[in-house]
């Protein structure tokens, strides 16, 4: 529990630091959510699409990992004006690759990358709104996988 609170405080402080150094035209990072309202989920949907559990699992003693990430366009009917790959090129956070046995740690460097991704997306694209949602997924071996969704609304 103390570790969760410490992570949230660290993310909050990092957010404040980013806001303090942001250029005036940058959107303030208003929403980074990092809670499942209690327990991590064991069934998962991203952008309204069910995601199966991976066949390979992270090592049981590992800390949290970046399980999945996705740009999401639900607030505009799920139809982006630009190809989602365009946005993915600007998102530098890398998800784990379970099929290759590669597990990206979710640590302070990952949190910093998420904030940098936010600024990069906001600066490079004509967006009406941008928020980031971070949810916990619990693998069958108890390890927590972070699911990072970049909720994007493009300008008309």
C-alpha positions in Angstrom: 0.0 0.0 0.0 2.8 2.4 0.9 4.4 1.6 -2.5 1.2 2.5 -4.3 0.9 5.8 -2.5 4.6 6.5 -3.1 4.1 5.9 -6.8 1.1 8.2 -7.0 2.9 10.9 -5.1 5.9 10.5 -7.4 3.7 10.7 -10.5 2.0 13.8 -9.0 5.3 15.5 -8.2 6.6 14.7 -11.7 3.4 16.1 -13.2 3.8 19.3 -11.2 7.4 19.6 -12.4 6.4 19.1 -16.0 3.6 21.7 -15.7 6.1 24.2 -14.2 8.5 23.9 -17.1 5.9 23.6 -19.9 5.8 26.2 -22.6 2.7 28.5 -22.4 1.1 27.0 -25.5 1.3 23.4 -24.1 -1.9 21.9 -22.7 -1.7 21.3 -19.0 -1.7 17.6 -18.2 -5.1 17.5 -16.6 -5.8 13.8 -16.4 -3.5 10.9 -15.7 -5.6 8.3 -14.0 -3.8 5.4 -12.3 -6.4 3.5 -10.4 -8.8 0.6 -10.9 -10.9 1.7 -7.9 -9.6 -1.1 -5.8 -8.2 -4.3 -7.2 -6.4 -4.9 -10.5 -8.6 -6.4 -13.2 -8.0 -9.9 -14.6 -10.1 -9.4 -17.7 -9.3 -6.6 -20.0 -10.7 -4.4 -22.8 -8.8 -1.6 -24.4 -10.7 1.0 -26.5 -13.7 -1.3 -26.3 -11.9 -4.4 -27.6 -11.4 -7.4 -25.4 -7.8 -8.3 -25.0 -6.9 -12.0 -24.2 -4.3 -12.8 -21.5 -0.8 -13.4 -23.0 0.4 -17.0 -23.2 3.7 -16.1 -21.6 3.8 -14.5 -18.2 6.4 -12.1 -16.6 8.7 -13.7 -14.0 6.7 -14.1 -10.8 9.1 -12.0 -8.7 9.1 -9.0 -11.1 7.7 -5.6 -10.3 5.0 -4.0 -12.4 5.5 -4.1 -16.2 4.2 -2.0 -19.1 1.8 -4.7 -20.5 0.0 -2.8 -23.2 -0.4 0.7 -24.6 -2.8 2.1 -27.1 -3.9 5.3 -28.7 -7.7 5.4 -28.3 -10.3 7.5 -30.1 -13.5 6.5 -28.4 -14.7 10.1 -27.8 -14.8 10.7 -31.5 -16.5 7.4 -32.4 -13.3 5.3 -32.6 -12.4 6.8 -36.0 -9.2 8.8 -36.1 -8.6 11.3 -38.9 -4.9 10.3 -39.0 -3.6 6.7 -39.1 -3.0 5.5 -35.5 0.5 4.5 -36.6 1.2 8.2 -36.9 0.5 8.6 -33.2 2.4 5.5 -32.3 5.5 6.9 -33.9 5.4 9.8 -31.4 4.7 7.5 -28.4 8.1 6.5 -27.1 7.0 4.3 -24.2 7.4 0.7 -25.3 5.1 -2.1 -24.2 6.3 -5.5 -23.2 6.6 -8.3 -25.8 5.3 -11.4 -24.0 5.8 -13.7 -27.0 9.5 -12.7 -27.0 9.9 -12.9 -23.2 10.7 -9.1 -23.1 9.1 -7.3 -20.2 9.3 -3.5 -19.9 9.5 -2.4 -16.3 6.9 0.1 -15.2 9.1 2.4 -13.1 9.9 6.1 -12.7 11.5 6.1 -16.2 8.3 4.7 -17.7 6.3 7.4 -15.9 8.6 10.1 -17.2 8.3 8.7 -20.7 4.4 8.8 -20.4 4.6 12.5 -19.5 7.0 13.2 -22.3 4.7 11.3 -24.7 1.9 13.6 -23.6 3.8 16.7 -24.4 5.0 15.4 -27.7 1.6 14.4 -28.9 0.1 17.7 -27.8 2.8 19.7 -29.5 2.9 17.8 -32.8 -0.8 17.2 -33.5 -3.9 19.4 -33.7 -5.7 17.9 -30.7 -8.9 19.1 -29.0 -8.2 16.9 -25.9 -5.7 14.4 -24.7 -5.6 12.3 -21.5 -3.8 9.3 -20.3 -5.4 6.4 -18.5 -3.2 3.8 -16.6 -4.9 0.7 -15.4 -3.6 -2.3 -13.5 -4.0 -5.8 -15.0 -3.2 -8.8 -12.8 -1.5 -11.7 -14.5 -2.4 -15.2 -13.3 0.9 -15.3 -11.4 0.1 -12.1 -9.5 2.4 -9.7 -11.4 0.8 -6.4 -12.2 0.8 -5.2 -15.8 0.1 -1.6 -16.6 -2.2 -0.8 -19.5 -1.6 2.7 -20.8 -4.2 4.3 -22.9 -3.6 7.6 -24.7 -7.2 9.0 -25.1 -7.0 11.3 -28.1 -9.6 13.7 -29.5 -8.6 15.4 -32.7 -9.7 18.9 -33.6 -12.4 19.2 -36.3 
